[in-house]
Amino acid sequence: MKLQKRILGQYTEQNQGPLFICLGGIHGNEHAGLLAFQRVFAHLQKNTPEFNGELVGVAGNLPAIEQKIRFVELDLNRQWYDEKIKSIEAVPKNQLKNEDKEQRELLSLLKRLLNQTPYSPVVLLDMHTTSAKGGIPFAIANDTPLSQELALNLGVPTIMGVEKIVRGTTLNYFSQLTLSAFGFEAGQHDNPLSVDRMEAAIWLTLHKIGCMRYNDVPNYDAHRALLEKLGQGIPKLVEFSYRHAISEQDEFVMRPGYKNFQPVKKGEVLAHDVRGEVKSDYNGMVLMPLYQKQGEDGFFIIQEVEMPTLA
């Protein structure tokens, strides 16, 4: 996919309402969010329904998106921590390369959007897909009530606690700013259904935050049903318990056949590396098992938690 501009589109009718930012392609081989936003944006431009606030689509790692690889040198979804941000802001932009340049440009764009927008509140959807086939889509929320409410609204399982075990994600950083951020993993990278699910997530959120009325959302009930059926039989709320970090030197190989939310037992062999068997230290469910060459996460273990009481 070749993108000429970082902003995929902006839509507003100048009515009061939220600013809804859809961020896709932080990992360059995850195109579903970009394609889904383009569908939504095209519909809005053609049909011009009544609309409150503004919708903005943003592309993440442009060189990686064009090459359809996760990243060029650095995982751009692991660089959003204070020391790294200070270091790239201290270097002239023309001296930055690859992911450092992409991050600098994204920071500048986001700050400009936040400083110039007349709309409130500001909501960011971080759009992703996974390498595992046949997995169940899920949402990711932080510990703020609106983030949890927006994630749970999608009707798929919602996962909390990513900030406790993964450093430097975009979701963690954006949640520190004056906006509410949540994530959605729509399925396997190249599955056409992942685009349909991501589009559904965008429409449902546009309605939830008050940008659009129910009657103006195309096929609202179908979008709702598409996502809700995916989470049947799966706990609605879980949290991260463990991240199996890896490096290229580990020669990590996940055992075949694992899918998101597949139950695993303590002591179960999940993978192999240069040291031998990689076993689970927990009873729980596996999440995002790695079945691609690039990545710093071999797998995650998640466990069910009680649903929060939302205002």
C-alpha positions as CSV (number, residue, x, y, z in Angstrom):
1,M,0.0,0.0,0.0
2,K,1.4,3.3,-1.1
3,L,0.2,6.4,0.9
4,Q,1.1,9.9,-0.2
5,K,0.0,11.6,3.0
6,R,0.0,10.8,6.7
7,I,-3.5,12.2,7.1
8,L,-5.9,9.7,5.4
9,G,-8.8,12.1,5.6
10,Q,-10.7,14.7,7.7
11,Y,-14.4,15.0,7.9
12,T,-16.5,17.6,9.8
13,E,-19.6,19.7,9.4
14,Q,-18.4,22.3,11.9
15,N,-20.9,21.1,14.6
16,Q,-19.9,20.8,18.2
17,G,-18.8,17.3,19.2
18,P,-15.8,15.1,19.7
19,L,-12.6,14.8,17.8
20,F,-12.2,11.2,16.8
21,I,-8.8,10.1,15.7
22,C,-8.3,6.7,14.0
23,L,-4.7,5.7,13.9
24,G,-3.7,2.8,11.6
25,G,-0.5,1.2,10.4
26,I,1.8,1.8,13.4
27,H,2.8,-1.7,12.3
28,G,3.3,-1.5,8.6
29,N,2.0,-5.0,7.8
30,E,-1.4,-4.1,9.5
31,H,-3.4,-2.5,6.7
32,A,-7.0,-3.3,7.9
33,G,-7.4,-0.1,9.8
34,L,-6.2,2.0,6.9
35,L,-8.6,0.3,4.5
36,A,-11.5,0.4,7.0
37,F,-11.1,4.1,7.6
38,Q,-11.0,4.8,3.8
39,R,-14.4,3.0,3.5
40,V,-15.9,5.1,6.3
41,F,-14.5,8.3,5.0
42,A,-15.7,7.6,1.5
43,H,-19.2,7.0,2.7
44,L,-19.3,10.2,4.7
45,Q,-18.0,12.3,1.8
46,K,-20.6,10.7,-0.5
47,N,-23.7,10.8,1.8
48,T,-22.9,13.8,4.0
49,P,-25.0,12.7,7.0
50,E,-25.5,15.0,10.0
51,F,-22.2,14.9,11.9
52,N,-21.0,16.3,15.2
53,G,-17.3,17.0,15.8
54,E,-14.6,15.8,13.5
55,L,-13.2,12.5,12.3
56,V,-9.5,12.2,11.3
57,G,-7.6,9.2,10.0
58,V,-3.8,9.0,10.5
59,A,-1.3,6.6,9.0
60,G,1.5,5.5,11.3
61,N,4.7,4.0,9.8
62,L,4.6,5.1,6.2
63,P,7.8,3.3,4.9
64,A,6.8,0.1,6.6
65,I,3.3,0.4,5.3
66,E,4.6,0.7,1.7
67,Q,6.8,-2.3,2.2
68,K,4.2,-4.3,4.1
69,I,6.6,-5.1,6.9
70,R,6.0,-4.7,10.7
71,F,8.8,-2.1,10.9
72,V,12.0,-1.1,9.2
73,E,14.5,-0.9,12.1
74,L,12.4,-0.4,15.3
75,D,9.0,-1.5,16.4
76,L,7.2,1.9,16.4
77,N,4.7,0.6,18.9
78,R,7.4,0.2,21.5
79,Q,9.1,3.6,21.3
80,W,6.6,5.9,23.1
81,Y,8.3,6.5,26.5
82,D,9.7,9.7,27.9
83,E,13.4,9.2,27.3
84,K,12.9,8.2,23.7
85,I,10.6,11.1,22.9
86,K,13.0,13.6,24.5
87,S,15.9,12.1,22.5
88,I,14.2,12.4,19.1
89,E,12.9,15.9,19.8
90,A,16.4,17.0,20.6
91,V,17.7,15.9,17.1
92,P,17.1,18.0,14.0
93,K,14.3,16.3,11.9
94,N,16.5,16.0,8.8
95,Q,18.9,13.9,10.7
96,L,16.3,11.3,11.8
97,K,15.8,8.1,10.0
98,N,13.1,5.4,9.6
99,E,11.0,4.9,12.8
100,D,12.6,7.9,14.6
101,K,11.5,10.2,11.8
102,E,8.0,8.6,11.7
103,Q,7.6,9.1,15.4
104,R,8.7,12.7,15.3
105,E,6.2,13.4,12.6
106,L,3.4,11.6,14.4
107,L,4.2,13.6,17.6
108,S,4.1,16.9,15.8
109,L,0.8,16.0,14.0
110,L,-0.9,14.8,17.2
111,K,0.2,17.9,19.2
112,R,-1.1,20.1,16.4
113,L,-4.4,18.3,16.3
114,L,-4.8,18.6,20.1
115,N,-3.8,22.2,20.2
116,Q,-5.9,23.5,17.3
117,T,-9.1,21.5,17.7
118,P,-12.2,23.2,18.8
119,Y,-13.8,19.8,19.5
120,S,-14.1,17.9,22.7
121,P,-13.6,15.3,24.0
122,V,-10.7,13.9,22.0
123,V,-10.9,10.1,21.4
124,L,-8.2,8.0,19.7
125,L,-8.7,4.5,18.3
126,D,-5.4,2.6,17.8
127,M,-6.2,0.0,15.0
128,H,-4.3,-3.3,14.8
129,T,-4.3,-6.8,13.5
130,T,-2.4,-10.0,14.5
131,S,-0.3,-12.7,12.8
132,A,-2.3,-15.6,14.3
133,K,-4.9,-17.1,12.0
134,G,-8.5,-17.7,13.2
135,G,-8.1,-15.7,16.4
136,I,-10.9,-13.8,18.1
137,P,-10.7,-10.0,17.8
138,F,-10.5,-8.0,21.0
139,A,-10.3,-4.4,22.4
140,I,-7.6,-3.0,24.7
141,A,-8.4,-0.4,27.3
142,N,-6.4,1.5,29.9
143,D,-7.6,2.2,33.5
144,T,-9.7,5.3,32.6
145,P,-13.5,4.9,32.6
146,L,-14.1,6.3,29.1
147,S,-11.4,4.1,27.6
148,Q,-13.1,1.0,29.2
149,E,-16.5,2.1,28.2
150,L,-15.5,2.6,24.5
151,A,-13.7,-0.7,24.4
152,L,-16.6,-2.6,26.0
153,N,-19.0,-1.0,23.6
154,L,-17.6,-2.9,20.7
155,G,-19.0,-6.2,22.2
156,V,-15.7,-8.1,21.9
157,P,-13.5,-9.2,24.8
158,T,-11.7,-6.2,26.4
159,I,-8.2,-6.5,27.8
160,M,-6.8,-4.3,30.4
161,G,-3.3,-3.8,32.0
162,V,-1.1,-3.6,28.9
163,E,0.8,-0.7,30.5
164,K,1.9,-3.0,33.3
165,I,3.8,-5.4,31.0
166,V,4.6,-3.6,27.7
167,R,6.6,-0.5,27.7
168,G,6.3,2.3,25.1
169,T,3.1,1.5,23.3
170,T,1.2,4.2,21.4
171,L,-1.9,3.4,23.5
172,N,0.0,4.0,26.8
173,Y,1.5,7.3,25.6
174,F,-1.7,8.8,24.1
175,S,-3.6,7.9,27.3
176,Q,-1.3,10.2,29.2
177,L,-2.4,13.1,27.1
178,T,-5.7,15.0,27.2
179,L,-7.6,12.3,25.3
180,S,-9.2,8.9,25.8
181,A,-7.4,6.1,23.9
182,F,-8.4,2.5,23.3
183,G,-7.3,-0.2,20.8
184,F,-8.9,-2.7,18.6
185,E,-7.3,-5.9,17.2
186,A,-9.6,-6.9,14.3
187,G,-8.1,-10.3,13.4
188,Q,-5.4,-11.7,11.1
189,H,-3.4,-9.3,9.0
190,D,-4.6,-10.5,5.5
191,N,-8.1,-11.7,6.3
192,P,-10.7,-9.5,4.5
193,L,-13.0,-9.9,7.5
194,S,-10.5,-7.9,9.6
195,V,-11.3,-4.9,7.4
196,D,-15.0,-5.5,7.9
197,R,-14.6,-5.8,11.7
198,M,-12.4,-2.6,11.9
199,E,-15.0,-0.7,9.9
200,A,-17.7,-1.9,12.3
201,A,-15.6,-0.7,15.2
202,I,-15.3,2.8,13.7
203,W,-19.0,3.1,13.0
204,L,-20.0,1.9,16.4
205,T,-17.6,4.3,18.1
206,L,-18.8,7.2,15.9
207,H,-22.3,6.5,17.3
208,K,-21.2,5.9,20.9
209,I,-19.4,9.2,21.3
210,G,-22.2,11.2,19.6
211,C,-20.7,12.0,16.2
212,M,-23.6,10.3,14.4
213,R,-27.2,9.3,15.1
214,Y,-28.2,5.6,14.9
215,N,-30.3,6.2,11.8
216,D,-27.3,7.8,10.0
217,V,-24.9,4.9,10.6
218,P,-25.1,2.5,7.6
219,N,-26.1,-1.0,8.7
220,Y,-25.6,-0.2,12.4
221,D,-27.3,-3.4,13.5
222,A,-25.2,-5.6,11.2
223,H,-22.0,-4.0,12.4
224,R,-23.1,-4.6,16.0
225,A,-24.0,-8.2,15.3
226,L,-20.7,-8.8,13.5
227,L,-18.6,-7.9,16.5
228,E,-20.8,-9.3,19.3
229,K,-21.0,-12.8,17.8
230,L,-17.2,-13.0,17.8
231,G,-17.0,-12.8,21.6
232,Q,-19.6,-15.4,22.5
233,G,-18.3,-17.9,25.1
234,I,-15.3,-15.7,25.8
235,P,-14.9,-13.6,29.0
236,K,-15.8,-10.0,28.4
237,L,-13.0,-8.5,30.5
238,V,-9.5,-9.9,31.0
239,E,-6.1,-8.6,31.9
240,F,-2.6,-9.2,30.9
241,S,-0.7,-11.5,33.3
242,Y,2.5,-12.2,31.4
243,R,4.5,-11.1,28.3
244,H,7.0,-13.5,26.8
245,A,9.6,-11.0,25.4
246,I,11.9,-12.3,22.7
247,S,14.9,-11.1,20.6
248,E,16.1,-12.3,17.2
249,Q,18.9,-14.2,18.9
250,D,16.3,-16.4,20.7
251,E,15.3,-18.1,17.5
252,F,11.8,-18.3,19.0
253,V,9.3,-20.6,17.3
254,M,5.7,-20.7,18.5
255,R,4.1,-24.2,18.4
256,P,1.5,-24.2,15.5
257,G,-2.2,-23.9,16.0
258,Y,-2.5,-21.4,18.9
259,K,-5.3,-18.8,18.7
260,N,-6.3,-15.8,20.7
261,F,-8.1,-16.7,23.9
262,Q,-7.2,-20.4,23.6
263,P,-7.0,-21.9,27.2
264,V,-3.5,-22.9,28.3
265,K,-2.3,-24.6,31.5
266,K,0.7,-23.9,33.7
267,G,3.6,-26.0,32.4
268,E,2.2,-26.3,28.9
269,V,4.8,-26.1,26.2
270,L,3.9,-23.2,24.0
271,A,7.1,-22.7,21.9
272,H,10.7,-23.5,21.5
273,D,13.9,-21.3,21.4
274,V,17.6,-21.7,21.6
275,R,17.3,-22.8,25.2
276,G,14.7,-25.4,24.6
277,E,11.0,-25.6,25.6
278,V,9.1,-22.5,26.4
279,K,6.4,-23.3,29.0
280,S,3.5,-21.3,30.4
281,D,3.9,-20.2,34.0
282,Y,0.2,-19.5,34.3
283,N,-3.2,-21.0,33.9
284,G,-5.1,-18.7,31.6
285,M,-5.5,-17.9,27.9
286,V,-2.9,-17.2,25.2
287,L,-3.0,-14.0,23.3
288,M,-1.2,-12.8,20.1
289,P,1.0,-15.9,19.6
290,L,3.8,-14.9,17.2
291,Y,3.6,-16.4,13.7
292,Q,5.6,-13.9,11.8
293,K,9.3,-13.2,11.5
294,Q,9.4,-9.7,13.1
295,G,8.3,-9.0,16.6
296,E,9.5,-8.6,20.2
297,D,6.5,-10.5,21.8
298,G,6.4,-14.2,21.6
299,F,3.0,-14.4,23.2
300,F,1.0,-13.1,26.1
301,I,-1.0,-14.8,28.9
302,I,-4.3,-13.2,30.0
303,Q,-6.7,-14.0,32.8
304,E,-10.3,-13.1,33.4
305,V,-11.2,-10.3,35.8
306,E,-14.5,-8.9,37.1
307,M,-16.4,-6.3,35.1
308,P,-16.0,-2.7,36.4
309,T,-18.9,-0.6,37.3
310,L,-19.1,2.2,34.7
311,A,-20.8,5.5,35.3
